[in-house]
Amino acid sequence: MSYSKKRYITYAIISIFVMVIPFIKIGGNHILLLSFVTYDFHFLGNVYNMNEFFIMPFLLMLLFIGIFAITSMFGRLWCGWGCPQTIFRVIYRDLIETFLLKLRRIKNKQKDINYNKTSTKIKKYIGLLLWIALSFVIAINFMLYFVPPEDFIEYMKTPQDHFFLVMFILSIVVFLVYDVVFMKEHFCTYVCPYSRIQSVLYDNNTKQVVYNHNRGGQIYPNNEKSIFNVKQWSGSEECTTCEACVKVCPTHIDIRKGLQVECINCLECSDACSSVMGKLGKKSLIYWGSTNSVLLEKFEKFLNPRNLVYIAALVICILFTAYFMSEKEPFLVNINKNTELYKIDENGKVVNNYLLTIYNSADKRYTFDIEVLDKNITIKRYTPITLNPKQTRKTVLILASKNKINTSKINLLFYAKENKKVKMQKRILFFSPK
């Protein structure tokens, strides 16, 4: 199977996966959702309140270290096989323009479309309308990662009441149309920062698209090998100068001149070379290898020290993420002191006022009560509150001291009456006159 067919299958799997993820739930919770409505983060069926976002740094580290590790080991594999920009361009260029509308040839991406004919112009506008429709689908699907699908449907019944959401979707659509139809692959070359840092992460063992100059011969920028100076070729050089690899390249480069920042590792040039060299009974001159695979004609060990460090860092991030996911609290308590440090009541006791915010992150209904663990402090005012799952409520807590004490830290035990194992201890300041 050619690399192109493998890429199309990969794109289809990724697209279907991304489209259905917002609708998948585990135990009533979304598998992945960063809700702008409830300020919750759903991850693999677990729900984390904004006060529990300690898991996010490790997920972000896992993402960035993973990108660096993949680039170091496999080059721009992400760019050619998983990047949304590449997938969108393939949908518009190869599916809409080439397969449906027959505006270009799949084997020649260098040739611009001639829009002088009326029929061609009509096809161009049809293709544009099709992509605008797809852009709306993509934009809405993107928003479902931030707004639950069930809420989004309700919001769209009265779009005039949700102006920001509608404008955000329209902005994404405008960007997608401009990027995919007009900017094209120039986005990868001039806008995307990833292409600029890739060279720092490469070494001679990094997998990438390579041209075997030992077999095909050197291609120099100022003295290019071409069909017009065939007498200058060496007898051992196998490149036929058909330039099929150049015509098929979506980023308009000549891979025979070596690795270039525009290359996205799509390997379409390898397929083109394979079709030509296969007719001569030879292997492709372009393949997915490394610099050492050409210079030394062998692959060095994959588990070199640098890759081992990346793998170790990824494992550590995964372990920390798993640990903090398992340490999820059944409820959260936020305690804020009011502006008045203290006051003296009618009985001469020192009184401190607090504002409590309690969030029930469990899947059960609980009634939360408080116990003071310090003998000199009593609860003057607090009413146990009952919270449904994922419900938040604020209440007032007033503490009083039996004796006049200096400013000190006291311990409070919060617990659920239905299950004493659901508990949490908090340490707060209690202010009193000297």
FITORZA-409608 format. One line per 8 residues: for each residue x, y, z of N, C-alpha, C, O. Coordinates in steps of 0.05 Angstrom, whole numbers. Layout:
N
X Y Z X Y Z X Y Z X Y Z; ...
This chain:
434
17 -24 0 0 0 0 18 25 0 37 26 15; 11 44 -17 27 69 -19 23 86 6 4 83 22; 42 104 10 40 122 33 16 140 31 4 147 51; 8 148 7 -15 165 3 -41 151 13 -57 164 27; -44 126 6 -68 112 16 -67 108 46 -88 111 60; -44 103 57 -41 101 86 -48 127 100 -61 128 121; -40 149 87 -46 176 99 -76 181 98 -88 191 117; -89 175 75 -118 179 73 -133 163 94 -152 173 106
-125 139 99 -138 122 119 -133 134 147 -152 135 163; -109 144 152 -102 157 177 -119 182 181 -130 186 203; -122 198 160 -138 222 162 -167 216 168 -180 229 184; -178 195 155 -206 187 160 -210 178 188 -230 186 201; -191 163 199 -193 153 227 -192 177 246 -208 178 265; -173 195 242 -171 219 259 -195 236 258 -205 245 279; -206 241 234 -229 258 230 -254 246 244 -268 261 258; -258 220 241 -281 208 254 -278 209 284 -297 214 299
-254 203 294 -248 203 322 -254 231 334 -267 233 355; -244 252 321 -247 279 331 -276 287 331 -286 302 348; -291 279 310 -319 286 308 -337 274 329 -356 286 338; -331 249 337 -348 234 356 -341 238 385 -357 233 403; -316 247 391 -306 249 418 -325 267 436 -331 259 458; -335 290 426 -352 306 443 -378 293 452 -391 301 471; -386 272 438 -412 259 444 -408 233 461 -428 221 469; -383 226 466 -378 202 482 -378 209 512 -365 228 520
-392 193 527 -393 197 556 -385 172 571 -391 150 562; -373 176 594 -367 153 612 -379 160 639 -371 179 653; -398 143 647 -412 148 673 -427 175 674 -429 187 695; -437 184 651 -452 209 650 -434 233 646 -444 255 642; -408 230 646 -389 252 642 -375 250 615 -371 227 605; -368 272 603 -356 272 577 -327 261 579 -314 263 599; -318 249 557 -291 238 556 -270 260 554 -248 257 564; -278 283 541 -259 306 539 -276 331 535 -289 334 514
-275 349 554 -290 374 553 -278 394 572 -275 388 596; -272 418 562 -264 440 579 -287 460 578 -288 477 561; -306 457 597 -331 472 595 -328 501 603 -318 508 624; -337 519 584 -338 547 590 -364 554 605 -367 576 614; -382 535 606 -408 539 619 -406 534 649 -415 551 665; -396 511 656 -395 503 685 -367 505 696 -362 500 720; -347 513 680 -319 516 689 -308 489 699 -294 488 720; -315 468 685 -306 441 692 -288 431 670 -290 439 647
-271 412 677 -254 398 658 -260 369 660 -255 356 680; -272 358 638 -279 330 637 -256 315 623 -247 323 601; -246 294 636 -224 279 624 -227 250 631 -225 242 654; -232 234 610 -235 205 613 -257 198 633 -253 179 649; -279 213 633 -301 207 651 -299 219 678 -318 217 694; -277 232 685 -274 246 710 -279 275 706 -272 286 685; -290 288 726 -296 317 725 -279 332 745 -279 325 769; -265 352 736 -248 369 753 -258 397 753 -261 409 732
-264 408 776 -272 435 779 -248 453 773 -225 444 773; -252 479 769 -230 498 763 -210 499 787 -187 506 783; -220 492 811 -201 491 834 -184 466 834 -166 463 850; -190 447 816 -175 422 814 -159 420 788 -152 399 779; -152 443 777 -138 443 752 -108 437 755 -92 441 737; -101 426 778 -73 418 782 -65 395 762 -41 390 759; -84 382 751 -78 361 731 -70 373 704 -56 360 689; -78 398 698 -73 410 673 -43 414 666 -35 408 644
-27 424 685 2 427 679 15 402 669 32 403 651; 8 379 680 20 354 672 10 345 645 25 333 629; -15 351 639 -25 344 612 -12 362 591 -6 352 569; -8 387 598 6 405 579 35 397 575 45 398 553; 49 390 597 76 381 595 78 355 578 96 352 562; 58 338 582 57 313 566 54 319 537 66 306 520; 37 340 531 33 348 503 58 359 490 66 350 469; 71 378 504 95 391 492 119 373 491 133 372 471
124 358 512 146 339 512 141 318 491 160 309 477; 116 310 488 109 290 468 115 299 440 125 284 423; 108 325 435 113 336 408 143 337 403 152 330 381; 159 346 423 188 347 419 200 319 415 217 315 398; 189 300 430 200 273 428 193 261 401 211 248 388; 169 265 392 161 254 366 178 267 344 186 253 325; 182 293 346 199 307 326 227 297 326 239 292 305; 239 293 350 266 284 352 269 256 340 290 250 328
249 239 344 251 211 335 241 207 307 254 193 291; 219 220 300 206 214 275 202 238 256 187 237 237; 217 260 262 215 283 245 187 296 246 174 296 267; 179 307 224 153 321 223 130 302 217 114 306 199; 130 280 232 108 260 228 81 273 234 62 267 220; 79 290 254 54 303 261 45 320 238 21 320 231; 63 335 225 55 354 204 42 339 180 22 348 170; 54 317 172 45 303 149 22 284 153 7 277 135
19 275 179 0 253 184 -21 259 204 -40 243 207; -20 281 219 -40 287 239 -48 315 242 -68 321 255; -34 334 230 -40 363 234 -66 370 220 -70 363 197; -84 384 234 -110 393 221 -106 409 196 -121 406 177; -85 426 195 -80 442 171 -75 424 147 -86 429 126; -59 403 151 -53 385 129 -78 369 121 -84 366 97; -93 360 140 -118 345 134 -138 362 119 -151 353 100; -141 387 128 -160 405 115 -152 411 86 -169 412 68
-126 415 82 -116 420 55 -121 396 36 -127 399 13; -117 372 47 -121 347 31 -151 345 25 -158 337 2; -168 351 43 -197 350 38 -205 369 15 -219 362 -3; -195 394 17 -202 413 -3 -188 408 -30 -201 408 -51; -162 403 -29 -146 401 -54 -151 374 -67 -157 373 -91; -148 352 -52 -150 325 -64 -178 315 -67 -185 301 -87; -195 320 -47 -223 309 -48 -241 327 -64 -255 318 -83; -242 353 -57 -261 371 -71 -251 380 -98 -265 375 -118
-227 392 -100 -217 402 -125 -210 380 -145 -216 382 -169; -196 359 -135 -186 339 -154 -206 316 -159 -213 311 -182; -217 304 -138 -234 281 -141 -262 288 -150 -273 276 -169; -274 308 -137 -302 315 -143 -305 333 -167 -322 329 -184; -288 354 -168 -292 375 -189 -272 372 -213 -275 386 -233; -253 354 -210 -234 349 -232 -219 375 -241 -215 379 -265; -212 392 -222 -199 417 -229 -168 414 -231 -155 431 -244; -157 394 -219 -128 390 -221 -122 360 -221 -139 343 -215
-97 353 -228 -88 325 -228 -75 319 -202 -59 336 -191; -80 296 -191 -70 288 -165 -40 286 -165 -27 289 -145; -28 280 -189 1 276 -191 16 302 -197 41 302 -200; 2 324 -200 15 350 -206 3 372 -189 -17 384 -196; 15 377 -166 5 398 -148 19 425 -153 13 445 -140; 39 425 -171 53 449 -177 38 467 -196 40 492 -195; 23 455 -214 9 470 -235 -15 484 -225 -33 472 -212; -17 510 -229 -40 526 -220 -64 520 -238 -61 514 -262
-87 523 -227 -112 519 -242 -117 543 -259 -115 566 -250; -125 538 -285 -131 559 -304 -161 566 -301 -178 550 -308; -167 590 -291 -195 598 -287 -206 615 -310 -225 630 -306; -194 614 -333 -204 629 -356 -231 619 -366 -247 634 -376; -235 592 -364 -260 581 -374 -282 586 -354 -278 586 -330; -306 591 -364 -330 595 -347 -336 571 -331 -343 573 -307; -334 547 -343 -340 522 -328 -321 518 -305 -329 508 -284; -296 526 -309 -276 524 -287 -283 543 -264 -280 536 -241
-291 567 -272 -299 587 -251 -323 577 -234 -323 580 -210; -342 565 -248 -366 555 -234 -357 532 -215 -367 531 -192; -340 515 -224 -330 493 -207 -315 505 -183 -316 494 -161; -300 527 -188 -285 539 -166 -304 549 -144 -299 544 -120; -327 562 -152 -346 572 -132 -361 549 -119 -368 551 -95; -366 528 -133 -378 504 -121 -360 492 -100 -369 486 -78; -334 490 -106 -315 480 -87 -313 498 -63 -311 488 -40; -314 524 -67 -313 543 -45 -337 540 -27 -335 541 -2
-361 537 -39 -385 534 -23 -384 508 -7 -393 507 16; -374 486 -19 -372 461 -5 -353 463 19 -359 453 40; -331 478 15 -312 481 37 -323 499 59 -318 494 83; -339 519 52 -351 536 72 -370 520 89 -371 523 113; -386 502 76 -404 485 91 -389 466 110 -396 463 133; -367 455 100 -350 437 117 -337 453 140 -334 443 162; -330 479 134 -318 496 155 -337 500 178 -329 502 201; -363 503 172 -383 506 193 -384 481 210 -387 483 235
-383 458 197 -383 433 212 -359 431 230 -361 423 253; -335 438 219 -310 437 235 -311 456 258 -303 450 280; -321 481 253 -322 502 274 -341 493 296 -335 497 320; -364 482 289 -383 473 310 -372 450 326 -375 449 350; -359 431 312 -346 409 326 -325 418 345 -322 407 367; -309 439 337 -289 450 355 -301 462 380 -291 459 402; -324 476 377 -337 488 399 -348 468 419 -351 474 443; -355 444 409 -366 423 426 -346 413 447 -353 399 465
-320 420 443 -300 413 463 -300 433 486 -286 429 506; -315 455 483 -316 476 504 -345 481 514 -349 491 536; -364 474 498 -392 476 505 -405 448 501 -404 438 479; -417 437 522 -429 410 520 -449 409 497 -464 428 493; -450 387 481 -468 386 458 -497 391 466 -512 404 451; -506 380 489 -534 384 497 -540 414 503 -562 423 497; -520 429 513 -524 457 518 -522 473 492 -537 492 488; -504 464 474 -500 478 449 -526 478 432 -534 498 420
-539 455 432 -565 453 417 -585 472 428 -600 485 412; -587 475 454 -606 494 466 -598 522 460 -616 539 454; -572 529 460 -563 556 454 -570 564 425 -578 587 420; -568 545 407 -573 551 379 -603 555 372 -610 564 350; -620 548 391 -648 553 387 -654 583 389 -673 593 378; -637 597 404 -640 626 407 -612 639 403 -600 649 422; -602 638 378 -575 648 373 -571 678 380 -549 687 386; -593 693 378 -591 722 385 -583 727 414 -573 748 421
-588 707 431 -581 710 459 -553 700 465 -543 702 488; -539 689 445 -512 679 449 -494 690 427 -483 674 411; -492 716 426 -478 730 405 -448 722 404 -437 717 382; -436 720 427 -407 714 428 -402 686 416 -383 683 401; -418 667 422 -415 640 412 -418 639 382 -402 626 368; -438 653 372 -442 654 343 -419 667 328 -409 658 308; -409 690 339 -387 704 327 -361 688 328 -345 689 309; -358 672 349 -334 655 351 -334 634 329 -314 629 316
-357 622 324 -360 602 303 -355 615 276 -340 604 259; -366 638 271 -362 652 245 -333 660 241 -323 658 219; -319 667 263 -291 674 261 -274 650 253 -256 652 236; -281 627 264 -266 602 257 -271 596 227 -253 588 213; -296 599 218 -302 593 190 -287 611 171 -275 602 152; -286 637 177 -271 656 161 -241 649 160 -229 649 139; -230 642 183 -202 634 184 -197 609 167 -177 608 153; -214 589 170 -210 564 155 -212 568 125 -196 557 110
-230 585 116 -233 591 88 -208 605 77 -197 598 57; -199 626 92 -176 641 83 -151 623 84 -134 624 66; -148 607 105 -124 591 108 -122 569 87 -102 566 74; -144 554 84 -143 530 67 -145 537 37 -132 525 21; -161 557 30 -166 564 2 -146 583 -9 -138 581 -32; -137 603 7 -120 624 -3 -91 622 7 -72 624 -9; -87 617 33 -60 615 43 -47 589 36 -22 588 31; -62 567 36 -53 541 28 -29 531 45 -29 535 69
-9 519 32 14 508 46 33 530 56 51 524 71; 28 555 48 45 577 59 42 580 89 59 590 102; 19 570 99 15 571 128 37 555 142 48 563 163; 43 531 131 63 514 144 91 526 142 107 523 160; 96 541 121 123 552 116 128 578 132 149 582 143; 108 596 131 113 623 142 99 629 168 106 648 182; 78 614 175 62 620 199 67 601 222 72 609 245; 67 575 216 69 555 237 97 556 250 117 553 236
98 560 276 125 561 290 138 534 291 163 532 295; 123 512 288 134 485 291 155 480 270 175 467 275; 150 490 245 170 486 224 196 500 229 217 492 219; 195 521 246 220 536 252 237 523 273 261 527 274; 225 507 290 241 495 312 249 466 305 264 454 320; 239 455 283 245 427 278 274 422 274 284 401 282; 288 441 261 317 436 255 333 434 281 354 420 281; 324 446 302 339 445 328 336 417 340 354 408 354
314 404 334 308 378 346 318 354 330 317 331 339; 328 360 306 337 338 288 366 330 294 382 347 303; 372 305 290 400 296 289 402 275 266 383 271 252; 425 262 264 429 244 242 413 218 244 412 203 225; 400 214 267 384 190 270 354 195 268 338 177 268; 346 221 265 318 228 263 306 217 237 317 221 216; 284 204 240 270 194 216 258 218 201 247 236 213; 262 218 175 252 239 158 251 229 129 259 207 123
241 246 111 241 240 83 269 245 72 279 268 74; 283 225 62 310 228 52 312 219 23 298 200 14; 329 232 8 336 225 -19 363 212 -19 382 224 -9; 365 188 -29 391 174 -29 409 184 -52 407 174 -75; 426 203 -45 443 215 -66 465 195 -74 477 199 -95; 470 175 -58 491 155 -65 482 139 -90 498 131 -107; 456 135 -92 445 121 -115 436 140 -137 441 135 -161; 422 162 -129 410 179 -149 428 200 -160 424 211 -182
449 208 -145 467 229 -153 460 255 -139 437 259 -130; 479 273 -137 476 299 -124 460 318 -141 463 319 -166; 442 334 -128 427 355 -142 436 381 -130 430 386 -106; 449 398 -145 459 423 -134 442 446 -142 433 447 -165; 437 466 -125 420 488 -131 430 504 -155 414 514 -171; 457 507 -158 468 524 -180 476 508 -204 484 519 -225; 476 482 -202 484 465 -224 466 440 -225 475 418 -221; 440 446 -229 421 425 -226 424 403 -248 429 408 -271
420 379 -238 420 356 -256 393 357 -272 372 358 -259; 394 356 -298 370 357 -313 373 340 -339 395 331 -345; 351 337 -353 351 321 -377 368 334 -399 376 321 -419; 373 361 -396 387 376 -417 417 372 -416 431 378 -436; 428 363 -394 457 358 -392 462 329 -385 479 322 -368; 448 311 -399 449 282 -394 478 271 -398 485 252 -385; 494 284 -415 521 274 -420 539 278 -396 560 265 -394; 531 295 -377 547 300 -354 542 281 -331 556 281 -311
522 264 -334 514 246 -312 535 224 -309 549 216 -327; 537 215 -285 554 191 -279 538 166 -286 513 166 -283; 551 146 -294 537 122 -302 523 108 -280 505 92 -284; 532 113 -255 520 100 -232 496 115 -221 483 105 -202; 490 139 -231 468 155 -220 441 145 -231 437 143 -256; 423 138 -213 398 125 -221 375 144 -226 355 137 -238; 377 169 -216 355 188 -219 350 194 -248 369 201 -263; 325 192 -257 319 196 -286 311 225 -292 306 231 -315
311 242 -272 303 270 -275 275 273 -286 269 293 -299; 258 254 -280 230 257 -288 215 278 -273 195 289 -281; 226 285 -249 215 305 -231 187 300 -222 172 318 -216; 179 274 -222 153 267 -211 151 274 -182 130 281 -172; 174 271 -168 174 278 -139 170 308 -134 159 315 -114; 179 324 -153 176 353 -151 147 362 -157 136 378 -143; 135 350 -178 108 358 -186 87 351 -165 68 365 -161; 92 328 -151 71 319 -132 74 332 -105 56 329 -88
96 346 -100 100 357 -73 80 379 -67 79 399 -81; 65 377 -45 45 398 -38 57 424 -29 45 445 -30; 83 423 -19 95 448 -10 115 459 -30 130 478 -24; 116 447 -54 130 458 -77 161 459 -72 173 480 -76; 172 437 -63 201 436 -59 212 412 -75 197 395 -85; 238 412 -78 253 390 -91 268 375 -69 289 384 -60; 257 352 -61 269 337 -39 297 327 -46 312 320 -27; 304 327 -71 331 317 -79 353 336 -70 376 329 -69
345 361 -63 365 380 -54 369 378 -24 384 395 -12; 357 359 -11 361 355 18 337 365 34 318 375 23; 338 361 60 317 369 78 313 399 77 332 414 79; 287 407 76 281 436 75 258 441 95 242 423 101; 257 466 104 238 473 125 209 469 116 191 465 133; 204 470 90 177 467 80 167 438 81 143 433 80; 185 419 82 178 390 80 161 382 104 168 388 127; 138 369 100 120 360 121 119 330 124 101 319 138
138 316 112 139 286 115 114 272 105 105 252 117; 101 282 84 77 269 74 85 245 57 68 227 53; 109 243 47 120 221 32 106 216 5 108 195 -7; 93 237 -6 82 235 -32 104 233 -53 100 220 -74; 126 246 -48 149 244 -67 159 215 -68 168 206 -89; 158 201 -45 167 173 -45 149 155 -62 159 138 -76; 123 160 -60 104 145 -77 110 151 -107 109 132 -123; 114 176 -113 119 183 -142 145 170 -152 145 159 -174
166 170 -135 191 158 -144 188 128 -146 200 115 -163; 172 116 -128 168 87 -128 155 78 -154 162 57 -165; 135 94 -163 121 87 -188 139 88 -212 136 72 -230; 158 107 -212 177 109 -235 199 88 -233 204 74 -252; 212 86 -210 234 67 -207 224 39 -208 239 20 -215; 199 34 -199 188 7 -200 187 -4 -228 190 -28 -233; 182 14 -248 181 5 -276 209 -3 -286 211 -18 -305; 229 7 -272 257 -1 -279 267 -24 -262 290 -32 -265
250 -34 -245 258 -57 -228 276 -48 -205 292 -64 -195; 274 -23 -197 291 -13 -175 273 -2 -153 250 5 -156; 286 1 -129 272 12 -106 272 43 -108 288 55 -123; 254 55 -94 252 84 -94 277 97 -84 290 87 -65; 284 120 -96 307 135 -86 300 153 -62 318 164 -49; 274 155 -57 265 172 -35 249 155 -16 231 140 -24; 255 156 10 242 139 29 243 152 57 256 173 61; 230 139 75 229 149 103 252 137 118 251 113 126
273 152 122 298 142 134 310 162 152 296 176 167; 336 164 151 351 184 167 377 191 152 384 178 132; 390 211 162 416 219 149 436 196 151 450 191 131; 436 182 173 455 160 176 448 137 158 465 121 149; 422 134 151 414 112 133 425 116 105 428 97 90; 431 142 98 444 148 72 474 148 74 488 136 58; 485 162 95 514 165 97 527 138 105 548 131 94; 515 125 125 527 100 136 514 75 124 523 53 129
492 80 110 476 58 98 467 38 119 466 14 115; 460 48 143 449 32 164 436 50 184 441 74 186; 418 38 200 404 53 221 418 48 247 424 25 254; 424 70 262 435 67 288 413 60 308 390 60 301; 421 55 333 402 47 353 382 69 358 388 92 360; 356 60 359 335 79 364 335 90 392 330 113 397; 342 73 412 343 81 440 370 93 447 385 82 463; 376 116 434 400 131 441 395 148 466 372 151 474
415 159 479 412 174 504 391 196 502 375 199 521; 390 211 481 370 233 479 342 222 479 324 233 493; 337 201 463 310 190 462 302 177 489 279 178 496; 321 166 503 315 154 529 307 176 549 290 171 566; 320 199 547 312 221 565 283 230 559 268 235 577; 277 233 533 249 240 526 229 219 536 209 227 547; 236 194 533 217 173 541 214 174 572 192 170 582; 236 178 586 235 180 615 217 203 624 201 201 643
220 226 611 204 250 617 174 245 612 157 253 628; 168 231 590 140 225 584 129 206 605 106 209 614; 144 186 613 135 167 633 129 181 660 109 176 673; 147 200 668 143 215 693 118 231 691 102 232 710; 113 245 669 89 261 666 64 243 667 44 251 679; 65 220 655 42 202 655 36 192 684 13 191 692; 57 186 698 54 177 726 42 199 744 24 193 760; 52 223 741 42 246 756 12 251 749 -4 256 767
6 250 723 -22 253 715 -40 232 727 -61 239 737; -31 207 726 -47 185 737 -50 188 767 -72 183 778; -29 197 780 -30 201 810 -51 222 817 -68 217 835; -49 245 804 -68 267 811 -96 261 803 -115 271 815; -100 245 782 -127 236 774 -138 218 796 -162 220 802; -122 201 808 -132 183 828 -137 197 855 -152 187 872; -124 221 858 -127 236 883 -149 256 882 -150 275 898; -168 253 864 -190 272 861 -207 273 887 -215 252 897
-212 297 896 -227 301 921 -257 298 916 -267 307 895; -272 286 935 -301 283 931 -316 309 934 -338 313 923; -303 329 948 -315 355 950 -293 376 954 -271 369 964; -298 401 948 -279 422 950 -290 444 968 -314 450 968; -272 456 984 -280 477 1003 -261 501 999 -237 498 1000; -273 524 995 -257 549 994 -266 567 1016 -290 573 1019; -247 576 1033 -253 592 1056 -241 620 1053 -216 623 1049; -257 641 1055 -248 668 1052 -256 684 1078 -278 682 1087
-236 699 1088 -241 716 1112 -254 742 1102 -247 752 1081; -273 752 1118 -285 778 1111 -266 800 1118 -245 796 1129; -273 825 1110 -255 847 1114 -250 854 1143 -229 866 1150; -268 848 1160 -265 853 1189 -250 831 1202 -258 808 1202; -227 837 1214 -210 816 1225 -224 801 1248 -225 777 1248; -236 816 1266 -251 804 1288 -269 824 1301 -268 848 1296; -287 814 1319 -303 832 1335 -310 818 1361 -307 794 1364; -318 834 1381 -325 823 1408 -355 823 1410 -368 843 1407
-367 799 1417 -396 797 1419 -405 806 1447 -389 814 1464; -431 803 1452 -444 812 1477 -434 797 1501 -436 806 1524; -423 773 1496 -413 756 1518 -383 760 1522 -371 746 1539; -371 778 1507 -342 783 1510 -325 764 1495 -300 764 1498; -337 747 1478 -321 728 1462 -311 741 1436 -324 759 1425; -288 731 1427 -277 741 1402 -290 725 1379 -291 701 1379; -300 740 1359 -315 727 1337 -301 733 1310 -293 755 1305; -299 712 1294 -288 714 1267 -309 704 1247 -321 683 1251
-313 720 1225 -332 712 1204 -317 702 1179 -296 713 1172; -328 681 1167 -316 670 1143 -339 664 1122 -362 660 1129; -331 665 1097 -349 658 1075 -339 632 1063 -317 630 1053; -356 611 1064 -349 585 1053 -361 580 1026 -384 588 1021; -346 568 1008 -357 559 983 -351 529 981 -328 520 981; -372 513 981 -370 484 980 -380 473 954 -402 480 945; -364 457 941 -371 445 915 -371 414 918 -351 403 927; -393 402 912 -396 373 913 -387 361 886 -403 361 867
-363 351 885 -353 340 860 -358 310 857 -352 298 837; -371 298 878 -378 270 877 -403 266 860 -416 285 852; -410 241 856 -434 234 841 -458 228 859 -478 218 850; -455 234 885 -476 229 904 -485 254 918 -470 274 919; -508 254 929 -519 277 944 -508 275 973 -511 254 986; -496 296 982 -484 296 1009 -493 321 1025 -499 342 1013; -495 317 1052 -499 340 1070 -473 344 1085 -463 326 1099; -462 368 1083 -435 374 1094 -437 389 1120 -452 409 1122
-423 379 1140 -422 391 1166 -393 397 1173 -374 389 1159; -389 412 1196 -362 420 1204 -357 414 1233 -376 415 1250; -333 406 1239 -325 401 1267 -299 416 1272 -280 415 1256; -298 432 1294 -274 447 1301 -256 428 1318 -265 417 1338; -231 426 1310 -212 408 1324 -197 421 1346 -180 408 1359; -201 447 1350 -187 462 1372 -207 467 1395 -230 476 1390; -199 462 1419 -217 463 1442 -227 491 1449 -249 494 1458; -210 511 1444 -217 538 1452 -236 552 1432 -245 574 1437
-242 539 1409 -259 551 1388 -285 536 1386 -285 511 1386; -307 551 1383 -333 539 1379 -346 551 1355 -339 573 1346; -365 536 1344 -381 546 1321 -405 561 1331 -422 550 1344; -406 587 1324 -428 604 1333 -451 603 1313 -474 604 1320; -443 601 1287 -463 600 1266 -454 583 1243 -433 589 1230; -468 563 1237 -465 547 1212 -487 527 1210 -494 513 1229; -500 526 1187 -521 507 1181 -512 487 1160 -504 495 1139; -512 461 1167 -503 441 1147 -519 444 1121 -543 449 1121
-505 442 1099 -517 446 1073 -517 420 1057 -498 405 1058; -538 416 1042 -541 392 1025 -537 400 996 -549 418 986; -519 385 983 -512 391 956 -516 367 938 -509 345 945; -528 372 915 -530 351 895 -504 348 880 -487 366 883; -499 327 865 -474 324 850 -469 348 832 -487 357 818; -444 357 832 -435 380 816 -449 406 823 -450 424 807; -458 408 848 -472 433 857 -453 448 875 -438 437 891; -454 475 873 -438 493 890 -456 511 906 -477 520 896
-448 517 931 -464 536 946 -446 551 966 -426 540 976; -453 576 971 -438 592 990 -454 594 1016 -479 595 1016; -440 595 1039 -453 598 1065 -434 612 1084 -410 616 1078; -445 621 1106 -429 636 1126 -421 618 1149 -438 603 1159; -396 621 1158 -387 607 1181 -377 628 1201 -360 645 1195; -387 627 1226 -378 645 1247 -367 629 1270 -380 611 1280; -342 635 1276 -328 621 1298 -324 640 1322 -320 664 1318; -325 629 1346 -320 645 1370 -301 631 1388 -301 606 1389
-285 646 1403 -266 635 1422 -277 636 1450 -289 657 1458; -272 615 1466 -280 616 1494 -263 634 1510 -272 647 1529; -238 636 1502 -219 654 1516 -206 673 1496 -206 667 1472; -196 695 1505 -181 714 1488 -154 702 1482 -138 698 1500; -149 696 1456 -124 683 1448 -111 701 1427 -124 717 1414; -85 697 1424 -70 711 1403 -77 699 1376 -89 678 1374; -70 714 1355 -75 704 1328 -62 677 1325 -39 673 1330; -78 657 1316 -68 630 1314 -82 615 1291 -101 625 1279
-71 592 1285 -83 575 1264 -99 553 1277 -90 541 1296; -123 549 1267 -141 528 1278 -148 508 1256 -145 514 1232; -156 485 1264 -162 463 1245 -192 458 1245 -205 456 1265; -203 456 1220 -231 450 1216 -233 423 1201 -218 418 1183; -252 407 1209 -257 382 1195 -284 384 1181 -305 386 1194; -284 383 1154 -308 382 1138 -314 353 1131 -296 338 1124; -339 345 1133 -346 317 1128 -375 315 1118 -391 333 1122; -381 293 1105 -408 287 1096 -422 270 1117 -411 250 1125
-446 278 1125 -460 263 1145 -467 235 1136 -468 216 1152; -471 231 1110 -479 205 1100 -456 185 1099 -460 161 1100; -431 196 1098 -408 179 1096 -384 193 1109 -373 212 1097; -377 185 1133 -356 198 1148 -328 196 1135 -310 210 1142; -326 177 1116 -300 174 1102 -296 197 1082 -274 203 1074; -318 210 1074 -316 233 1056 -311 257 1074 -330 270 1084; -286 264 1077 -278 285 1096 -254 300 1085 -240 291 1067; -250 324 1097 -227 341 1089 -220 359 1112 -238 370 1126
-194 362 1117 -185 379 1139 -173 405 1128 -157 404 1109; -181 427 1140 -172 453 1131 -160 468 1155 -169 466 1177; -139 484 1149 -125 500 1170 -129 529 1163 -121 538 1141; -141 545 1182 -146 573 1176 -136 590 1199 -129 580 1220; -135 616 1194 -127 635 1214 -151 645 1230 -172 650 1220; -147 648 1256 -167 659 1274 -154 683 1288 -134 681 1302; -166 707 1283 -155 732 1293 -168 740 1320 -192 737 1323; -152 751 1338 -162 761 1364 -143 782 1374 -120 783 1365
-152 799 1392 -134 821 1402 -112 809 1420 -116 788 1432; -90 823 1422 -68 814 1438 -76 817 1468 -60 810 1485
